[in-house]
Structure formats: C-alpha cells, structure tokens
Amino acid sequence: MQEDDRTPGRVPPGGTIIVGQELAALSEHELETRIDALRAEITRTEETLRQRRSVRDAAEAFFKT
C-alpha cells in the first residue's frame, strides 16, 4: 500500500514547501530535500530582489538628472 501524499508532515509532490509544516514525521532525506528546496527558493527570492533594486536605482538615477 502506497503512502498518501497528503499525510501531515510529508513533502507534497512537486516540492511545494509549506511554512510552519509539522516536521517531526519527515525522514532525514525528506528534511534534507526540504532544506535544499528552501535554499533554492531563498536564492531565487534574493535574485528577484536584486533585480527590483537595480530597476529602482536606474529609475532614481534617470529622474534625478
């Protein structure tokens, strides 16, 4: 019998991470996978923030002249 992907504490299919999710039921591998996914999301978020700041800085420089 296959485990239901909706079991509380399990990483959902597709790698969706739920903030505040119960972690006690996760295996070491699942926790490592979760950490990797969170790190990738942090990197993606930081890059988007850098891009937005770059656009803002360019606009501010343009309108100051």
MARBADO-221219 format. One record per residue: x, y, z of N, C-alpha, C, O, CB in turn; residue in one letter. Coordinates in steps of 0.2 Angstrom, whole numbers, plus 5000, padded with zeros to 4 digits. Atoms other than C-alpha are relative to their C-alpha. Glycine has a CB too. Layout:
REM MARBADO-221219
XYZXYZXYZXYZXYZA...
***
This chain:
REM MARBADO-221219
500449945000500050005000500450065000500950075004499550005006M499649945001500750174995499850055005499250065006500050034993Q500149954996500850315007499650064997499850084991500650035004E500449955003499550455004500550075001500850085006499450025004D499649945000500550614999499750065004500150115005500050024992D500349944996499350725009500149985008499950025012499350004999R499950014993499950645025500350065004500850085001500549935001T499749944996500350785038500849995001501049935003499750025006P499350014999502250815038500449984994501049994994500149965006G499750025006502650745021500150064995499750104995499649944997R499949955006503350855007499649984995499649934992500850004998V500450015006502050874994500349994994500950014993499550055000P499750015007502350814976500150074997499850124999499549964996P499849935003503150954966500450045004500650095002499450034998G499549974996504251004980499750065004500150115006500550024996G500349944997502951134987500249995008500149945011499350004999T499950004993503551185004499550055004499350105002500750035001I500549964997502351245017500350025007500649985011499449955002I499749974994502951365030499649985006499049995006500150085000V500450024994502551305048499849935000499549915005499450045001G500250075001502351125042500349965006500849975008500249974993Q499750044995502550995055500649964997500549934992499449955003E499450035003504250925053500249935003500649895001500650045001L499850064996504350785066499949934996500349884997499649995006A500150065004503650655053500449994994500449944991499350004998A499650015006504950685040500649965001500949975007500250074997L499350044999506450575037500550054999500550104997500049944994S499449965001508150635036500150024993500250084991500749965002E500049985007508150635017499550054998499650104995499949934996H500549955001506550725017500150075003500050125000499349985002E499849944997507250855028500550044996500550104995500249995008L499549985004508750875018499850034993500050084991500549954998E500449975006507650895002499750065001499750114997499549944998T500449944998506651025011500550065001500450114998499649995007R499549954999508251125016500250024993500350084992500649975004I499849985006508851114998499550044996499750094993500249944996D500649975004507151174991500050075003499950125000499449975001A500049944997507151315004500650054998500550114997500050005008L499449965002508951375000499950024992500150084991500649955000R500149985007508451374981499550065000499650104996499849944996A500549955000506951474985500350075003500150125000499449985004E499749944998507951604995500550034995500550094994500549985007I499649985005509251614981499650044995499750094992500449954997T500449985005507851644969499750075002499650124998499449954998R500349944997507051774980500550065000500350124999499749995007T499549955000508651864983500250034993500350094992500649975003E499949985007508951874964499550054998499650104995500149944995E500649955002507251954961500150065004499950125001499349965002T499949944996507552074975500650054997500550114996500249995007L499449965003509252124967499850034994500050094992500649954999R500249985007508452144950499550065001499650124998499649954996Q500549944998507052264958500450065002500250115000499549975005R499649944997508352364967500450034994500450094994500449985005R499649975006509352384951499550044996499750104993500349944996S500549965004507752444941499950065004499950125001499449964999V500249944997507352564955500650055000500550114999499849985008R499449955000509152634956500150034994500250094993500649965002D499949975007509152654937499550065000499650114997499949954995A500649945001507452754938500250065004500150115002499449975002A499849954995508052854953500650044996500650114996500249985007E499549965004509652904943499850044994500050094993500649954998A500249975006508752944927499650065002499650114999499549954997F500449954998507453054936500450065004500150115005499449985004F499749954997508753144946500450054996500650114998500549975005K499649965004509653214931499550054996499750094992500449964995T
***
